[in-house]
């Protein structure tokens, strides 16, 4: 009887184990299905967030590109208002080659006739806007006295383009308009072509017109609203949100294949224009992302069932490993999201810095460009309204020339800063004598020192080793330092230039006995647009760019610059060059 009982008991135990294992496997399976749904939802949210970040990145790049070129054209328009016609073309060439995207630059005189531009072979010189009934935008920029950006239009060379119209005024007198053309194909090649083959990117304007796209599906100039109207209401909703300048994501289905797609869109705000960028990705990208997780989980459930039948204790171990794997997966996804948030914070900080830099730039330009205009205008009016003697006339003309030189230096400084920021500063180096550079800078500033009765002395050790440097750039360095020394040194003061060899270096000291620099501001004087006294009533003029340019030139030569100063006693700028 005992064997029978044992046998029967074993059967019931086996049945119980099978029931328990089946129940556990069923519970595991149900739990796995629910977990798969949660993972699918998390993966979907993460993918959507990632695509939105990508659309923001592209829109920020395009917006910065368009606004930077617009500022360059506005600076050019302000500069050429008082520049002789024969000197304008070099400015056009300079802006053209440093703009990184402008197709052509033209100047249209006050009568609406194209008179000059660059590249020369693309300029329809003599073309009259009024004669061809194309003066609407010209008049809009003239009458509103501010930059105007046109809607996209078909270029004569083919493809779409947009134009930037910046009016040129000399005082209240209208001189004409500086016109720049940007090809939308250049924007597409620069920003839309380097993405995953499954992704599509397109740009539309506030009217629903396709401006450019990463695939042949998006035909530039075609109205997207007309294409999808009545055939794809979900895509139409997305387009309407884009045209309103919204930011977000949405799903729609392809009309031909019924494939589900995600569109992440962000606005591009450019002066009087509103564009929108969209990144379109198929739902299959998300499915591929979680497919491997599905495979692993199915295998895990099957393996767990087999081990449960043989060893019930192995279920705990397998579940522990499974949970650990899931924890690592969640931790990995959380880490990626944290990194994405950190990138957003850094991008936001960079944008705030750029906004402050723009505010400083506008404040400095409005003050420094306007200040010389008052004496120039006063002198010109005096010469027009009276007939002074030769000496007075000469003084007035010299005053006008000095202020023109002042504005020219400021514009050149801004162009140098633009080259430095864009990495386009070039050096033509040769073996040079440092004393020749110093003497050239001294001759440039000699007249200014004589006017203030400031004595400039030099102490240059004989036989200094030659240095490999760009002559013009180094002359600019010493002219900037001498100009600062003369500016902040009272009349009758002294400036000393000393050059000597020190170990592996050649050191040059530019010393003055001027007002000096406060200790709390000495670390900031090499920052762009920084002024020790940044009020409008400050006694010393300047753009705040000279020392920033000087530092960049020195670093471009492998050298250094630093300053030592005592308020009320003067300052010494110390330059070192590698031999």
C-alpha positions in Angstrom: 0.0 0.0 0.0 2.8 2.4 0.7 4.2 2.1 -2.9 0.8 2.7 -4.3 0.4 5.7 -2.0 3.8 7.0 -3.0 3.1 6.6 -6.7 -0.2 8.3 -6.4 1.3 11.1 -4.3 4.0 11.6 -7.0 1.3 11.8 -9.7 -0.5 14.5 -7.7 2.8 16.3 -7.0 3.7 16.2 -10.7 0.2 17.4 -11.6 0.5 20.1 -9.0 3.9 21.2 -10.3 2.6 21.2 -13.9 -0.4 23.3 -12.8 1.8 25.7 -10.8 4.4 25.9 -13.7 1.6 26.5 -16.2 0.1 29.2 -13.9 3.5 30.8 -13.4 4.3 30.6 -17.1 0.8 32.1 -17.9 1.4 34.9 -15.4 4.9 35.5 -16.8 3.5 35.6 -20.3 0.7 38.0 -19.4 3.2 40.1 -17.5 5.5 40.1 -20.5 2.8 41.2 -22.8 1.9 44.1 -20.5 5.6 45.0 -20.1 6.0 44.9 -23.8 3.2 47.4 -24.1 4.9 49.7 -21.5 8.3 49.4 -23.3 6.6 50.1 -26.6 5.0 53.3 -25.1 8.3 54.4 -23.6 10.2 53.8 -26.8 7.5 55.6 -28.7 7.7 58.7 -26.4 11.5 58.7 -26.6 11.6 58.4 -30.3 9.0 61.2 -30.7 11.0 63.4 -28.3 14.2 62.6 -30.2 12.7 63.6 -33.5 11.4 66.9 -32.1 14.9 67.7 -30.8 16.2 67.0 -34.3 13.7 69.3 -35.9 14.6 72.0 -33.3 18.3 71.6 -34.1 17.8 72.0 -37.8 15.4 75.0 -37.4 17.9 76.7 -35.1 20.7 76.1 -37.6 18.7 77.5 -40.5 17.4 80.5 -38.4 20.9 81.4 -37.3 22.2 81.1 -40.9 19.5 83.4 -42.3 19.8 86.0 -39.5 23.6 86.1 -39.7 23.5 86.8 -43.5 20.8 89.4 -42.9 22.9 91.2 -40.3 25.9 91.1 -42.7 23.8 92.8 -45.5 22.5 95.4 -43.0 26.1 96.2 -41.9 27.1 96.4 -45.6 24.2 98.8 -46.3 25.2 101.0 -43.4 28.8 101.0 -44.4 28.4 101.9 -48.1 26.0 104.8 -47.4 29.1 107.1 -47.1 31.6 105.1 -49.1 32.7 106.3 -52.6 31.3 104.2 -55.4 34.8 103.0 -56.5 35.4 101.5 -53.0 32.1 99.6 -52.7 32.9 96.5 -54.8 35.7 95.3 -52.4 33.2 95.5 -49.6 30.7 93.4 -51.7 33.5 90.9 -52.3 34.4 90.7 -48.7 30.8 90.1 -47.5 30.2 87.6 -50.3 33.2 85.4 -49.5 32.5 85.5 -45.7 28.8 85.1 -45.8 28.8 81.3 -46.3 25.6 81.2 -48.3 24.8 84.4 -50.2 24.4 83.7 -54.0 24.7 87.3 -55.3 24.8 90.8 -53.9 23.5 93.8 -55.9 23.1 97.6 -55.3 20.0 99.3 -56.7 20.2 103.1 -56.8 17.5 105.5 -55.7 15.9 105.4 -59.2 15.5 101.6 -59.1 18.3 100.7 -61.5 20.9 98.0 -60.7 24.3 99.7 -60.9 26.8 97.2 -59.4 27.2 93.9 -57.5 29.1 90.7 -57.1 29.8 88.2 -58.7 30.1 90.5 -61.7 28.9 87.8 -64.3 25.6 87.4 -62.4 24.7 91.1 -62.1 22.2 92.5 -64.7 23.7 96.0 -64.6 21.3 98.6 -65.9 18.2 96.6 -65.2 15.4 99.0 -64.3 12.8 97.7 -61.8 10.2 100.3 -62.7 10.6 99.6 -66.4 9.8 95.9 -65.7 7.1 96.7 -63.1 9.1 95.0 -60.3 9.6 97.9 -57.9 7.1 96.8 -55.2 9.7 95.3 -52.8 12.1 98.1 -53.6 9.6 100.7 -52.5 8.6 98.7 -49.4 12.2 98.7 -48.1 12.6 102.4 -49.0 9.4 103.6 -47.4 9.6 101.5 -44.3 13.3 102.2 -43.9 14.0 98.7 -42.7 15.1 95.4 -44.1 12.5 93.4 -45.9 12.6 89.7 -46.9 10.6 88.5 -49.9 8.6 85.4 -50.5 10.4 82.6 -52.4 10.4 83.2 -56.2 11.8 81.4 -59.3 15.4 82.4 -60.1 16.4 83.1 -63.7 19.0 80.4 -63.3 16.4 78.0 -62.1 15.3 76.9 -58.6 13.8 79.0 -55.8 15.4 81.9 -54.0 14.7 84.6 -51.5 15.9 88.2 -51.4 17.0 90.4 -48.6 16.4 94.1 -49.3 18.2 96.5 -47.0 17.7 100.3 -47.6 20.7 102.6 -47.7 20.3 106.0 -46.2 22.8 108.8 -45.7 21.1 110.8 -42.9 17.6 111.2 -44.2 18.6 110.9 -47.9 17.7 107.7 -49.6 20.6 106.3 -51.6 19.2 103.0 -52.8 18.9 99.4 -51.7 21.5 96.6 -51.0 20.0 93.4 -52.3 21.2 89.8 -51.5 19.9 86.6 -53.0 19.9 83.3 -51.1 19.2 80.1 -53.0 17.0 77.6 -51.2 18.9 74.8 -52.8 22.0 76.0 -50.8 19.9 75.8 -47.6 18.8 72.3 -48.5 22.4 71.1 -49.3 23.7 72.6 -46.1 21.0 71.5 -43.6 18.7 68.8 -45.0 20.9 66.2 -46.8 22.9 64.5 -44.0 20.2 62.4 -42.2 19.1 58.8 -42.0 17.9 57.3 -45.3 14.5 56.5 -43.8 13.9 60.1 -42.6 12.6 62.9 -44.8 13.0 66.6 -44.1 11.1 69.5 -45.7 10.6 73.2 -45.2 7.4 75.1 -45.9 6.5 78.8 -45.6 3.5 80.4 -43.9 1.5 79.9 -47.1 2.1 76.2 -47.3 4.6 76.4 -50.2 7.4 73.8 -50.2 10.7 75.7 -50.1 13.1 72.7 -50.1 13.3 69.1 -49.1 15.6 66.1 -48.6 13.9 63.9 -51.3 12.4 64.2 -54.7 9.0 63.8 -53.2 9.0 67.5 -52.0 9.1 69.7 -55.2 10.3 73.2 -54.4 7.6 75.8 -55.2 4.7 73.4 -55.0 1.9 74.2 -52.6 1.8 71.4 -50.1 -1.8 72.3 -48.9 -3.2 71.9 -52.5 -1.4 68.6 -52.8 -2.8 67.0 -49.6 -6.1 68.8 -49.3 -9.0 66.4 -49.3 -6.7 63.3 -49.4 -5.0 63.3 -46.1 -6.7 65.3 -43.3 -4.2 64.3 -40.6 -1.3 65.6 -42.7 -3.4 68.7 -43.5 -3.8 69.4 -39.7 0.0 69.2 -39.3 0.6 71.6 -42.1 -1.9 74.1 -40.7 0.0 74.0 -37.4 3.3 74.5 -39.2 1.9 77.5 -41.1 0.8 79.0 -37.7 4.3 78.8 -36.3 3.6 76.0 -33.8 6.0 73.4 -32.6 5.2 69.8 -31.9 4.6 66.3 -33.4 1.8 64.5 -35.2 1.0 61.2 -37.0 -0.5 60.7 -40.4 -0.9 57.8 -42.9 0.6 57.8 -46.4 -2.2 58.0 -48.9 -0.7 55.3 -51.2 0.7 52.8 -48.8 -1.2 53.5 -45.5 2.1 53.5 -43.8 2.0 55.4 -40.4 4.5 58.3 -40.2 5.6 60.7 -37.5 6.2 64.4 -38.3 8.1 66.5 -35.8 8.0 70.2 -36.7 9.6 73.5 -35.4 9.2 77.1 -36.6 11.9 79.2 -38.3 11.3 82.9 -37.6 13.2 85.2 -39.9 12.4 88.9 -39.9 9.0 89.3 -41.6 8.9 85.6 -42.7 7.7 82.5 -40.9 8.9 79.1 -42.1 8.6 75.7 -40.6 10.9 72.6 -40.7 9.5 69.1 -40.4 11.3 65.8 -39.9 9.2 62.8 -41.1 10.0 59.3 -39.9 8.2 56.0 -40.6 6.6 54.1 -37.7 8.8 51.2 -38.7 11.8 53.0 -37.2 10.1 52.6 -33.7 9.2 49.0 -34.5 12.8 48.2 -35.4 13.9 49.9 -32.1 11.9 47.5 -30.0 12.0 44.4 -32.2 15.1 43.1 -30.5 13.5 43.6 -27.1 10.5 41.5 -28.2 12.7 38.7 -29.5 14.7 38.6 -26.2 11.5 38.5 -24.2 9.9 35.7 -26.2 13.0 33.6 -25.9 13.2 34.4 -22.2 9.6 33.2 -21.6 10.2 29.9 -23.5 13.4 29.3 -21.7 11.7 30.0 -18.4 8.9 27.6 -19.1 11.4 24.8 -19.9 13.4 25.4 -16.8 10.3 25.7 -14.6 9.2 22.2 -15.7 12.6 20.8 -14.6 13.7 23.1 -11.9 11.1 25.4 -10.3 13.7 27.3 -8.4 15.3 28.4 -11.7 12.2 30.7 -12.2 13.4 33.0 -9.5 16.8 33.3 -11.0 15.5 33.9 -14.4 13.0 36.5 -13.2 15.8 38.2 -11.3 18.0 38.4 -14.4 15.1 39.5 -16.5 14.2 42.3 -14.1 17.8 43.3 -13.9 18.0 43.5 -17.7 14.9 45.6 -17.8 16.3 47.9 -15.1 19.5 48.3 -17.1 17.4 49.1 -20.2 15.3 51.7 -18.3 18.5 53.2 -16.8 20.1 53.4 -20.2 17.0 55.2 -21.7 16.9 57.5 -18.6 20.6 58.3 -19.2 19.9 59.1 -22.8 17.1 61.4 -21.9 19.2 63.1 -19.2 22.0 63.7 -21.8 19.4 65.1 -24.2 18.1 67.5 -21.5 21.7 68.6 -20.8 22.3 69.3 -24.5 19.1 71.4 -24.5 20.3 73.4 -21.5 23.7 74.0 -23.1 22.0 75.1 -26.4 19.7 77.4 -24.4 22.7 78.9 -22.6 24.4 79.4 -25.9 21.3 81.1 -27.4 21.2 83.4 -24.3 24.8 84.3 -24.8 24.2 85.0 -28.5 21.2 87.2 -27.6 23.3 89.2 -25.2 26.1 89.5 -27.8 23.5 90.7 -30.3 22.2 93.3 -27.8 25.7 94.5 -27.0 26.4 94.6 -30.7 23.3 96.7 -31.6 23.9 99.0 -28.7 27.6 99.6 -29.7 26.8 100.0 -33.4 24.0 102.4 -32.8 26.2 104.6 -30.6 29.5 104.4 -32.5 27.9 104.8 -35.9 25.8 107.7 -34.9 28.4 109.7 -32.8 30.7 110.6 -35.8 27.7 111.7 -37.9 26.9 114.8 -35.8 30.3 116.6 -36.3 30.4 115.4 -39.9 26.9 116.8 -40.6 27.6 120.1 -38.7 30.8 120.7 -40.6 29.2 119.9 -43.9 26.3 122.3 -43.2 28.7 125.0 -42.1 30.6 124.6 -45.4 27.4 124.8 -47.4 25.9 127.8 -45.6 29.0 130.0 -45.4 32.2 130.8 -47.2 35.0 130.4 -44.6 38.6 131.1 -45.2 41.0 128.4 -46.3 42.2 127.4 -42.8 38.7 127.0 -41.4 37.6 125.1 -44.5 40.6 122.8 -44.1 39.8 122.2 -40.4 36.2 121.3 -41.2 37.3 118.9 -44.0 39.9 117.3 -41.7 37.2 116.8 -39.0 35.0 115.1 -41.6 37.9 112.9 -42.8 38.8 111.9 -39.2 35.2 110.8 -38.4 35.0 108.9 -41.7 38.2 107.1 -40.8 36.7 106.4 -37.3 33.7 104.7 -38.9 35.8 102.8 -41.4 38.0 101.4 -38.6 34.9 100.3 -36.7 33.5 98.5 -39.7 36.9 96.9 -40.4 37.0 95.7 -36.8 33.6 94.2 -37.1 34.6 92.4 -40.3 37.7 91.1 -38.6 35.6 89.8 -35.6 33.3 88.2 -38.1 36.3 86.4 -39.8 37.6 85.3 -36.4 34.2 84.0 -35.2 33.7 82.0 -38.5 37.3 80.7 -38.5 38.1 82.5 -41.7 41.0 84.7 -40.4 44.0 83.9 -42.7 47.6 84.7 -42.1 50.3 85.3 -44.8 53.4 84.6 -42.8 57.0 85.4 -43.7 60.3 86.0 -41.8 60.2 89.5 -40.4 62.2 91.9 -38.2 60.2 92.9 -35.1 61.8 96.4 -35.1 60.5 97.0 -38.6 56.9 96.1 -37.5 57.2 98.4 -34.5 58.5 101.3 -36.5 55.7 101.0 -39.1 53.1 101.1 -36.3 54.9 104.1 -34.8 54.8 106.0 -38.1 51.1 105.3 -38.4 50.4 106.8 -34.9 52.9 109.6 -35.1 50.5 112.3 -36.0 48.1 111.3 -33.3 50.8 111.4 -30.7 52.0 114.8 -31.8 48.5 116.2 -31.5 48.3 115.1 -27.9 52.0 116.0 -27.3 52.6 112.4 -26.1 56.2 111.2 -26.3 56.6 107.7 -27.8 60.0 106.1 -27.2 61.4 102.7 -28.3 64.0 100.5 -26.8 64.6 97.6 -29.1 67.5 95.2 -28.5 69.8 95.0 -31.5 70.0 91.8 -33.5 66.6 90.4 -32.4 65.8 87.0 -34.0 63.4 87.2 -36.9 59.9 85.8 -36.4 57.6 84.0 -38.8 54.5 86.3 -38.9 52.0 88.2 -41.0 53.3 91.7 -41.4 50.0 93.5 -41.8 48.3 91.7 -38.9 51.2 92.4 -36.5 51.2 96.1 -37.6 47.5 96.0 -36.7 48.3 94.6 -33.3 50.8 97.4 -32.4 48.6 100.1 -33.9 45.7 98.9 -31.7 47.9 98.9 -28.6 49.4 102.3 -29.4 46.0 103.7 -30.1 44.7 102.5 -26.7 47.8 103.9 -25.0 47.4 107.4 -26.7 43.6 107.3 -25.9 44.0 106.7 -22.2 47.2 108.7 -21.6 46.7 112.4 -20.8 48.3 115.1 -23.0 52.0 115.4 -22.4 52.3 111.8 -21.2 54.7 109.1 -22.2 54.5 105.8 -24.1 57.4 103.3 -24.2 57.9 100.3 -26.5 60.5 97.8 -25.3 61.5 94.6 -27.2 64.1 92.0 -26.1 64.8 88.3 -26.1 63.9 86.2 -23.1 64.7 82.5 -23.3 62.7 80.8 -26.1 60.7 84.0 -26.6 60.8 87.5 -27.9 59.0 89.8 -25.5 57.6 93.2 -26.5 56.2 95.6 -23.8 53.9 98.6 -24.6 53.9 100.8 -21.5 52.0 104.0 -20.8 51.5 106.3 -17.8 47.7 106.8 -18.4 44.7 106.2 -16.2 45.2 102.5 -15.8 42.7 99.7 -15.5 40.7 98.7 -12.3 41.7 95.3 -10.9 38.1 93.9 -11.1 38.0 94.7 -14.9 41.4 93.7 -16.0 40.3 90.1 -16.9 37.5 91.4 -19.1 39.2 93.9 -21.4 39.9 91.2 -24.1 36.2 90.3 -24.4 34.3 91.4 -27.5 32.4 94.7 -27.2 33.6 95.2 -23.6 34.0 98.8 -22.4 35.4 99.7 -19.0 32.9 102.5 -19.1 29.9 101.3 -21.1 27.7 104.4 -20.6 26.8 106.7 -23.5 28.5 109.6 -21.7 31.9 107.9 -21.5 34.8 110.2 -22.5 36.6 107.6 -24.7 35.0 106.3 -27.9 35.6 102.9 -29.4 33.9 99.7 -30.5 35.3 97.4 -27.8 36.8 95.1 -30.5 40.4 96.2 -30.8 41.8 94.1 -27.9 39.7 91.1 -28.8 41.1 91.2 -32.3 44.6 91.8 -31.0 44.4 88.7 -28.7 43.1 86.5 -31.6 45.9 87.6 -33.9 48.5 86.9 -31.2 47.0 83.4 -30.6 47.0 82.8 -34.4 50.7 83.4 -34.3 51.3 81.0 -31.4 51.9 84.0 -29.1 50.3 85.5 -26.0 49.2 88.8 -24.7 48.6 89.9 -21.1 48.3 93.2 -19.2 49.6 94.6 -15.9 48.1 97.8 -14.6 47.8 100.1 -11.6 45.0 102.6 -11.6 46.3 106.2 -11.9 49.8 105.0 -12.8 49.4 103.4 -16.2 49.4 100.0 -17.9 51.8 97.7 -19.7 50.7 95.2 -22.3 53.1 92.3 -22.6 53.4 90.3 -25.9 55.4 87.1 -26.3 56.5 85.5 -29.7 58.1 82.1 -30.1 61.5 82.4 -31.8 
